[in-house]
């Protein structure tokens, strides 16, 4: 029996595995990089071991350090989570060679399936060789890892070389393996996968399907189980193919076989030899704990003779600290508050007050709803997200709610091109114009002399706020009766909120403040000074960092004084598992280049200046 388990991972997945360990009475061990020294997974573990450094290559990808940490902490088992080393056969061997229990499939199965090229060969498929115009579009894909890293869609043959180079570099950085391959890109297919669970006694079980078609940058955003609208014969075919793939490599533990479904035809994509981010929807539908099953299988237990029965429908949404309207730019800062209805499941690696680091994935949480029907599950999840309290950096919360309520999704007609088609309408935002007024009124109450209102009427007061990227100015005044604003009845006002009445409709606004950041319900505002700072202006043509991150590359031959064309790539930033390209806004001359490769920058840093010609 396992008595102490180390999770070779961080954040949400480490916290989730620790939760099951506590229920089973297993002692928990965390590993952490320097930026994660006070992260939630480090705080909740019974024991934590430092991995010196910040970059994944120096910390969470160092198999030797993690094995040493397990031995030093007295752990007798290692769970890899997902990402990082979870599909690394050499890591699995190192764990086993150290006399520890490996919570995962045999190294031989990982080797066979973790490389997508070898997996396709095993399934009788082969990647494309020499790409011709007739093969377009194609997908350049990392042979190792997942999570959308090292993937590029190529629609023009002349872009292939650059895509291969870029994908290799990203894959090597993320997974320590720069191997990539090329395969046909199926437009507008559905991403459907099958959960596999296999024991050491010969039982291999398919635990239903999941649909993960709503994706951005090849990373899943909304997942559900079972995959809706599949013909029964296709579901059976997917189950059979998944079981066949698992048996072909003598698979043990939890794994996922992924397909791209076009019409009624299924195209094998890959087998993930690990737990998936979206595993909670399968747990909800089948009423099981997949992490507990992984542990029992590693201890030698057989799966129950009777497979679990599926009940109802489950939908999961990934809450990211990112701005979908600005090319999915990741956001950093302090997560002041995150609170959702207890009617949904919340898996997170954060607590109120935790910082969101530039070093890792921007996912804040997974929110899961389970109900008797798909429509009820969607409604429950959308409602919980809409009413959630999220105070901190910009998130994709509104996008998630709009996606869940979009007709194409509610009628199960979505595919992997969903966001390519609908992103503009999903990110349209009509600001609540009462939010700045509510913020101003609560501020006025908080600053009112003598703890109340003045005895005499005052001149109109003005407050400026930034909301949804636009400036809003509001006016109010103190009267003998209290606070007053044109066209609005102020029924109640205190430092924590206001009750306003407009055209006979009464609305309540809760207000929270964190320095100059104000949250009115789910609306974020920034308090602006009465008069703008003239020193805050930048020269025309200034290129500012859209996110905090690392300058990973500068275009070859680019120096100050170089002539550049509009749209020309100048440099590349990387942060939070995303690569962002900085291009010249106009044709002109590079008047200034303020960064070098490897340099860390903060959001808003001046990277370069292009003077138009």
C-alpha angles and dihedrals in degrees: 000000000000113000103174127024130193118206110213092208144061145232125015098358093050090050091048093052091046089055091059091044091056090051090052094045094247120146113238131224125192130195120206142185120225094266088052095051090115099025119135095253088054093048097048097046120096090229132016129197123200122234103198115234139033110248116087090235089062097042127013093028094053103102092181093056093047094051089049089050091053093051094044093050095048095246116156097193139039127210114194098201109201131308123017108053098348093111098035112117093195090056091050090051092048090053092049093043088055089059094253129133114252114216096211146052123312115280089246091059091048090051092049096048109020090072105069091207093055091043091056091049089051089053091049095257132118135202121244118276117196107011117223130188088259090062095058133153098047135170122229106209138183112245091218134045128010141217093112094292117142095016127129131171112220119199099164124053092222090062095056099088094051091046092052092050094047094046092049092052093048093046092049091051095046102037107014088244122096097189113129135172138192127239135168114278112228109212118225098354125149121252106226126171139183125223113227127198120182133174133202092256098071101268116133116180132189109214100199133275135293129203114217100167098130101086139153121202087354091300119118119247106173125023133178143183131252102026103245126236100013116146112247093242091054092050090052091048092052091049091050093048092049094050090046091053091050094048091048090066099032089248122200128189132008121337142151131228113204129206138179108224118205113179104317095331123100123209116199111235108172147305117249108212094206145053113296127230089239096052093115093075090059090046090052095049096045098035094233139122107234093193090054089049090051091053094047091049091050088052089056101257120147123236114257113273092237115059116229117263122242116240127185129325134294132199127191129197125194112223109211132187093232142107110240091188090060100053092285090294110187117239132213135193138088122328097218096180139000118179131157137174115282086230089082132054116250120198111183143152094211140077129193111294097022119136120240105227128219090221101073147036114308094227110129100181149334116240117200130189125190125191140153092264137029093243092053093047091051092048092048093049095045091049094048092050093046092053096040120121108232115168114175139053121000113286138190091247095119091047090053093050092047091047093051090051096044112117093231089059099039090052092046094240095124126124138175091282092062097110094040088060103035110027096106094053093041092054096044107121129194104198119225100243091201091063096079090047091051090050092049094048094051089047090051091052091049093051098038114127119255089010091285143057126300118263094234130054113263134209117270114284124218131208128181125209137175112227126173090348094306131102119242126190121199132188131205139150141210117246136174087263094050132259121357135189130179113269094359130094112216103213097171135001134178136146092276100050151320140242113220132184122208122176090344094308115120118212130184122211125192113206129198128181133205107177106295093347115095128188120200104188103305095339119103120211133177118216109233128205116256091247122034118246107248090204091063093074122105128211117265111272093031114151112210127193107260090202139011112266149104127300100234100175144006119206113266114269094006113145137149108290094032117139111239135190126226108273094016114148110247106169144344128234124196127197138146095003093309133108118212124194121215113208135185109267093208142006108275147091128312098240096176137015109187103176141062131202112284094026118136115226134187126224110283095022113148106248103171144335125229116197111206120234 
